[in-house]
């Protein structure tokens, strides 16, 4: 078996040192007391009166007992130390496995999103453009057909082409956030907010963007988009808020790196209604995989706030 | 005497689409397709060389964004009218296009006649949106050629201050209102104008003449 790594726990070694000093002090005190008070002479005198009970051998017995206890304690201590090391090893392995798992999950997510981006682009470029050309020809065909049944048939072709165009558009919007790839992050967020505002006219939704947030990589843009998307979904489904504010700001992190700060705040029911199924953990994983931080919680006097900061340029 | 035909430049990175629309547009005696381009670089070059009246530009091009191209075209040739062209029919595409200086937005799923109509309208100095996108945009947009939405005096004042970056407390102080009233006016302004972002509000303010032109 390989040698176990040393486990140095500062606090407990400090306590051990203090305990050792206490023992030394105690023994010194006892020695001083024994010398000054002539304790062993008194003890001898005391036990002499009980010689029939062999009580005079008591000091020797007590000495043997204390040696035995010391040996016992040292053995237990060595055992405990070995157990602590083994546990530390197991914890490290667990932590490493957890990190690997997280990285795996985030990689899988990233490649899934990348795949969707490619498919959306192909749908737009290949299918979309061919359909456009088809529609043109079909329209011209309807005009060219003078008589029935050709004209009616051509009209049906045109109708089907239009239906196909709508389907392809829907497919594309299911794969990628609207406008994110073509117009950038701020446009995508604005569109998202407009959609929610239209659905909830009673709620006041405000989006404020400071600085250029569009000049971030596509993966970061998507992470930020998904964060705001999840945040808004939660607000409109659970918070019962009258006012929601989404803020995006180009800023510098504490370490001085370029970053984007994202906030989603509402004046609704607050953290009390937050349940495990709200996707917060998934959000946190995404944000942390991107090298950022996420804080959530109550926003006094009432409501909830989601506060993230993501560095530009490092991580996915 | 009939007016000279309108010179049109087609910018789309799909040859099939360019060919189709060229055929369509050239059926009109009043329109002449003088050139085609399949990239941002080509488009700018052709724009210089051909000086068309109207440019029809796809929102997505292989070497850049069509909307940025529109902005550049307008800054380099103030007389060219740009019509943005796309599969997408969401309002955000049209509003960003118009903001960039385009005069029109036509979807590829709208009838081909809409594009012809668009060419004529924008050449005459008007705006044109294909009907599908116009409907979506009508829910939340300002037409600067119209007199704008009916805004009360107080709302106009708040809008002006808001667009100048004045905060709620200061605004309340300046206008002699309570902060709560100011916040309410701002909320109703945003709802009336469909402006969910402060950038949009600034745009509206500019269009209504409340901010100095840049």
Interface residues (C-beta under 8 A of the other chain):
Chain A: X124 X125 X128 X129 X130 X132 X133 X135 X136 X137 X139 X140 X162 X165 X166 X168 X169 X172 X178 X179 X182 X183 X187 X188 X190 X191 X193 X194 X197 X198 X201 X204 X205 X206 X207 X208 X209 X243
Chain B: X14 X16 X17 X19 X20 X21 X23 X24 X59 X60 X65 X67 X86 X87 X88 X89 X90 X91 X92 X93 X96 X108 X109 X111 X112 X139 X140 X187 X190 X191 X194 X196 X197 X198 X199 X200
